[in-house]
Structure formats: structure tokens, C-alpha cells
């Protein structure tokens, strides 16, 4: 039994304050999520941009692996129309992020609460955290700029402290730059109640991404990412207020500063990209965070949870007490 107990772990009756991010497009499937939850963390399925039948299969697979709680994530600006399907799957938590200004968070969260489902909402700014708290979120995820995928502009240590102070006593998870037990210990010191990780869980045996993607994370020194809008210009999706942190591949290099031309040539460029990814997977699009520089192996997801918690407990038990001098 973990010695790290927080309001977050108590709320969901889970063992460890470690959460896998619900990445869109199928990056967190039932296999990965099931093993994270079975290990005592909280796995989160990414339902956005996933066909309904595939999503149903993810939920079924997660429940085959574990009877423990897991969540389902929706990127609200693009997938609010999937809300009823997600709630009918009866997750322990509805995880949400990136709403448009015209969306009614209170109404969305109320739908979940009426079914007995908790709500966890991710924010890049403190004003967004206050709005989510006012709308009834049960947990706030404060995401820093170091993270992979879609991010805001504020560093993790700043945004986590801002959100913790602004929404207390609502539990807060820290996201952006966390991969290990030292990160969990640091998040707890900042006042957070746990950590949410994306990049670390992509470099696991269960993650449904290409082997080249996983190898790129392990090979990264943390300095090979860039904050850009190139991928969103190509897809045509409007992420309100978001940048994207990605690996600086040759494709990204080719189109940096050429977004108007990319917007005009989307169809042709998509075809070129898809063909190139078959023969040269390092050419394409990879959403990874700076914390990739701390990932040195591809291991089972459950082992990631175990290692994070064991390292954090060791730090809390031994290193931190030693730095306090006797008065």
C-alpha cells in the first residue's frame, strides 16, 4: 500500500496519485489505460477523434484488464458532440480540456455529475482554473508549457502554484514535465495532489504508437522539441488558445514559417506526409514534451506507475528529511 495519500487518491479510491493523460486520436487506448489503473494509478482513455466503434472497443478492453477506476477524456472544442456517448460508458471521471469560450462548462459538468461521474478539467491559465472551479470541476489539472501536445505559455512550477492557491481546497494535478518519482515529489511540494503524464506513458510497451515514436522519446535529450502551430495548420483544427509542443522533425522544419502555403496545400501535403511516414517514420508528426529527456527505456505501463511511486516515497522518506537541520 502506498504511503502517499492525497485528496485526489481518496476521492477516486485509488492507490497512487499518478494519472495517464487522455491523449486524443487513440494515443491512450484500453490496453494502456487498463494497465495504468490496474497498477493503482488512474488511466484515462482519449476519446476525441476516435470512431465510436473503436472507442467502444477501448472501453471494453480497459474493463477486461481492470475493475479499478479509469477516466475518459474529451477535447471540448472538437468533441462535445461525443459527450453523451462518453457518459454512457460510465467512467469514474470525465476528463476535459480546451473548451471554446462559447461552451457552457457548467452544463457539461452537470451532465456528468447527474450520472455520478466526477469531472477533471485541464487548464493552462489560472483564470481558466477559476472558471472550471466555478462550473463545478472536482479536480483541476494545471498544465505547464514543458508538456507535449497542446499547451499554454506558462511554465509548470508557476502555473501549478497559481492554480493550487486559486482553487483550494479543490484537488489539483500537476502536468507538463513529469516522468518520475522526483517529479511527483516536486509536484507534491508545489501543493499538487498528484501528477498527470503523457510523454512517459507513450514510451511504454502498451502505448499504441509506432516503435519509431517510442524510440524517439527514449533518444531525446529534451532539446529536440519545438512549440509550433504547423500540425494544426495542416489538420485545419482550431485549438482555442493553444500551441503544440512537438518533436522537431524534418517535416516540421520544412514548414516552419510557411503556414499560409501549408494551409493552401493541405490535401497534397497530407498525401506526401502519409507516404513518407511508411518509409521514414522519423519524418512525421510526434507530439512529445521536454520531459522526454528523462525517459531512458520502454517498459510496461504498470512498471512506470510502480517506479514513480517507489522513487517518490524514497525521496520523501530519506532525502528531504536530511536537508532539514536540527533547530
Secondary structure, DSSP 8 states (H G I E B T S, - for coil): --S---HHHHHHT-S-SEEE---TTTTS-HHHHHHHHHTTSBEEEE-TT--HHHHHHHHHHHHHH-SS-EEEEEEHHHHGGGHHHHHHTT-SEEEEE---TTS-HHHHHHHHHHTT-EEEEEESSHHHHHHHHHHT-SEEEEE-TTSSEEE-SS-HHHHHHHHHHHHTTSEEEEESS--SHHHHHHHHHTT-S-EEESHHHHSBSS--S-HHHHHHHHH--S-SEEEESHHHHHHT---TT-EEEEE--HHHHHHTT-HHHHHHTHHHHHHHHHHHHHH-GGGS-----GGGGG----B-HHHHHHHHHHHHHHIIIIIHHHTS---
